[in-house]
């Protein structure tokens, strides 16, 4: 989430988390992906982006949606993609959102954050920028994001700092290869006067293909948790590590799955999903072109289901359930686990048995794929074997080189 | 915060009513906070720059026993810049 969540000291009432589970009149954390087009081909892209979809919302539709956000008093939206700045009308839409009192935080790889752009961004309080960086060194970062992407991010950060931009973010997806670099990330953020934001790798989109190689190992989960506890509210997390709260103390922010309750995603073609990590038909609530966003948010049967009381399923018996609430819905779904059972990265190890007995050929996969099909100039080369498909090409294909030759 | 002072919502702040109370967003600090009861929302809305805090609490129906809790909540909002003191 963009903002720091602070609870006003309460007159005696219930916990906010209980209110949030029942849903709100409008989302707190709305992600709007403007395009599936991207100038990069990151191995772990959660939306399988690359190529623009011909059916993407046009400028007028996007402006109408901004006006609807204003009417619903959605104070700010998180804009992403794809790479949002490749849309020719990106800067026009940004100005339009600000004129309509909708704050914007946008995520970018930084390639297009020139000195001139940085100065314009710094001139308004309504806009916040986060630059993606998945390694504190070029070696670790570029292996996931592509050659030259570390340097491009550093240049963008320098431009923002030189322009006097305040409180911009460096956004890091935590992987097996960068958990040891957390202090270095913090030092980089401090050197630019930026805030560090760490988020969880999800097995969504192309992330499913590299999950087995990139997701943090069990001892690294503990390392990450200890680091987050030690650094507290100085480091942002998008409240994405609540599965780690099962180690003991809750982490700062909301320790619950906000999908469809306080969080949702509008994708480039206007489909509304329960959360940015759940781009799949199973979690599609509707399309803004049919009924409008407000109607989808308030009345979609999927969202009503997500806002109804949850039983906790197999997790309800666990002593840590009150802290972790069973973990991330998207992480369970895309690793083939039941939604009312433990998270694949359950720190109590409660998912290990189920994961070991899974039929990996039956994983749900993605309902859309906009990945580049041809050669990409700076395509990443993974630190191990690259984007090895860990699933067999077909359920009955047992050849060890299937899909690789 | 003193009972007899007049306070008001900062011009950079907007409220969004919700079933439990309200969301409070400050566009200048990009900070989100929450009013956790409908009555607190009522009190905050009554702070229009001319009404003093004591009067706002009273007219919103905050009882003696709850007064300290509400004053503390208002103090928190003032500390974050959500409420600002009106010019005398």
Contacts between the chains, C-beta under 8 A, distances in Angstrom:
chain1	res1	chain2	res2	distance
A	1	B	32	7.3
A	2	B	30	5.9
A	2	B	32	7.8
A	3	B	25	7.1
A	3	B	30	5.5
A	3	B	31	5.3
A	3	B	32	3.5
A	4	B	31	5.6
A	4	B	32	7.3
A	5	B	32	6.0
A	5	B	33	7.4
A	5	B	34	7.9
A	6	B	31	7.0
A	6	B	32	7.8
A	6	B	33	4.8
A	6	B	76	7.9
A	6	B	80	6.7
A	7	B	33	7.2
A	7	B	34	6.0
A	7	B	36	7.1
A	8	B	24	7.9
A	8	B	33	5.7
A	8	B	34	6.1
A	8	B	35	6.3
A	8	B	36	6.4
A	8	B	40	7.5
A	8	B	73	5.0
A	8	B	76	4.8
A	8	B	77	6.1
A	9	B	69	7.7
A	9	B	72	4.9
A	9	B	73	5.4
A	9	B	75	7.8
A	9	B	76	5.0
A	10	B	36	4.8
A	10	B	37	7.7
A	10	B	69	7.3
A	10	B	73	6.8
A	11	B	36	7.0
A	11	B	37	5.5
A	11	B	39	7.3
A	11	B	40	6.3
A	11	B	66	5.8
A	11	B	69	4.2
A	11	B	70	5.7
A	11	B	73	6.2
A	12	B	69	6.7
A	13	B	20	7.7
A	13	B	36	5.1
A	13	B	37	5.3
A	16	B	20	7.3
A	16	B	34	6.0
A	16	B	36	6.5
A	19	B	18	7.7
A	19	B	19	7.2
A	19	B	20	4.2
A	22	B	19	7.6
A	24	B	18	5.3
A	24	B	19	7.7
A	24	B	23	7.8
A	25	B	16	7.6
A	25	B	17	7.6
A	25	B	18	5.8
A	25	B	19	7.3
A	26	B	16	7.0
A	28	B	23	6.8
A	28	B	32	7.0
A	73	B	14	6.8
A	73	B	16	4.2
A	73	B	23	8.0
A	75	B	14	6.6
A	75	B	16	7.1
A	75	B	23	7.4
A	75	B	25	3.9
A	75	B	27	7.3
A	75	B	32	7.3
A	76	B	25	7.4
A	76	B	30	7.1
A	101	B	14	7.7
A	101	B	27	7.5
A	103	B	25	8.0
A	103	B	27	6.1
A	103	B	30	6.6
A	125	B	12	7.8
A	125	B	27	6.0
A	125	B	28	5.1
A	125	B	30	7.3
A	126	B	27	6.3
A	128	B	30	6.2
A	167	B	30	7.2
